[in-house]
Amino acid sequence: MAMDSMCTDLHDAIDEADPEAVDKRFAGSFMKQGMCSKCRSLDSPGGKVRYCGRCRTTAYCSKECAKADWAEHKHQCESIRTTLDEDIASYVADGGQKKDFYKSRGDIRSWSDAVPGLHNELYLLAWKHRSEAVIIRVSGCETDIDGGGLRIEVIPRSSWDTATPDLELPDVLFKSFRQRISANSFDPNKELVLVKRMMPSVRSGSTNVVPMLAFVIRRFNHLAIRGVEIVEALVAGTGAEELTNALAFLKGLLLSSHPPENTAQIEKTIGNLSQVENYGLPSDRALNNEIAYTILCCLSLEVDIRLTGLRHAAHLNGREGIIRCRDPANSDRYEAVLDDGTCVSVLASNFVHIRRGNYRRRSPERSP
């Protein structure tokens, strides 16, 4: 390729747009990665985001990163653009309008982002399997607004390193995907890979409903990871260090830019924790459970428990379930929903927090 031609291609491939324009035009791109494709930096609020002007999917934080990545990206750029054009054509043939294509692609992002606790569940699942460099696939329907019917799968690298997994990505996009995940810049201890699959609502007169796909690379949310580490340390055995860590964690939640909704519960737990620390009082199971419940609720994760120490309802000891909420009639008690659907009100000293497999987001029908 002549130098002039190469420069022209590179210039054409760098699209500088203001953030609002990028959001409207590219928010739903199925290859949107949430970070610069070259240096891996995250999108900064209010900062300029650049997308390749040809394939309209590969994101960059700056001109410099776009130029530095061109030698590698140019081999995939045209094929990705062709695939995108075919996807648009399929969308139009199915009854949609071209101007609505990117908006519909953006729906898949907001669809999963709106499910409470889903991201924390995915972060913790990927963190658990990070040594396997897994892909997490989330599947569901557009009408499933509370996430109750979502399907989450873990696809280990061993299953896609030498073969093409059933991700439903076009071949050219899967090759680009594999190339980026295999690059030295991808760190499974810092990032996770999500493939989102949403089946859209059937439009009137439509005969062919095509699932929407999103391939996303995200940085781990260490708030969720740190939160469950504190909960597990409390369950294993509480010492001064665990209580200090829990107090700092809860105070940090209140001071964060987006504090949880249950601030009253956090403040009450902080008050109880501070009293124990200030007066050198011994910690007990009730306080440990209160801390665990508060942290997991802030993360919108299920609180799994086993009943113990009950006297008047001793037949329930050993039964397992989840804590739904504090008892509205008595703030010192909790409403527990057992696995057979039985609802009981118990003191914090009458249950122990347990792990039952992976951490899960709170079930919508059980959330307060």
Secondary structure, 3 states (H helix, E strand, C coil): CCHHHHHHHHHHHEEEECHHHHHHHHCCCCCCCCECCCCCCECCCCCCEEEECCCCCCEECCHHHHHHHHHHHHHHHHHHHHHHHHHHHHHHHCCCCHHHHHHHHHHHHHHHHCCCCHHHHHHHHHHHCHHHCCEEEEEEECCCCCCCCCEEEEECHHHHCCCCCCCCCCHHHHHHHHHHHHCCCCCCCCEEEEEEEEECCCCCCCCCCCCEEEEEEEECCHHHHHHHHHHHHHHHCCCHHHHHHHHHHHHHHHHCCCCCCCHHHHHHHHHHHHHHHHHCCCCCHHHHHHHHHHHHHHCCECCEEEECCCCCCHHHCCCEEEEEEEECCEEEEEEEEECCCCEEEEEHHHEEECCCCCCCECCCCCCC
